[in-house]
Structure formats: structure tokens, C-alpha cells
Amino acid sequence: MDFMQFIGGLKGEFLKQKLLQAGISPNDMQGIDFNNVQDLNLLAEKIAPMLIKANPNIANLIKQNSSMLGADKQKEVVEVIDAM
């Protein structure tokens, strides 16, 4: 299951408010349909580096929890996170 598919199940306004609280600019969310998984995936690609840089603990949590994806995917996740 894609992370943003999980997030996509949440209500759009709730998600918008949480992103604003996390320091994401309304401009970064402009044009995003929060009921559309593809739009949410695009938004995630755009804001993930900002969120991870602003919250280093998130990077560690993602790395730790990526073990459920299997060894190859875990390695890929760790490499992507480390590259941000």
C-alpha cells in the first residue's frame, strides 16, 4: 500500500490543517485535490524533503518502520531518505 493512499483516506481539510501546522505553505498545496491519490502522491514528493529536513526524527522513524517492506525496499527507502 502506498503511503499517500493511506493518507488519502483522511479528510482533505484535516490533512490541509495538519500540513499547515507542520509548516507547509498554502502555495505548496495550491491546485491539490485532497481526494485524488495521484495529486496526494505529487504533493508528497514535493513536501517530503521539506518535512524530513525540518524534522530529523521523521527520517529516523521512516527508516525504522521501513523494515516491514522487505530488505530490498528498506535499503531503497534508507538511500532515498539519506539523499534528502
Residue pairs with C-beta under 8 A, 6 or more apart in sequence:
2 37
2 41
3 44
4 37
4 40
4 41
4 43
4 44
5 37
7 15
7 40
7 44
8 34
8 35
8 36
8 37
8 40
11 34
12 34
12 35
13 34
15 34
16 29
16 34
19 29
19 47
20 26
22 51
22 54
22 55
23 50
23 54
24 47
24 50
24 51
28 43
28 46
28 47
28 50
29 43
31 39
32 39
32 40
32 42
32 43
33 39
34 40
48 84
49 84
51 58
52 58
52 59
52 62
52 81
52 84
53 84
59 81
59 84
62 77
62 81
63 77
63 78
63 81
66 73
66 74
66 77
66 78
67 74
69 77
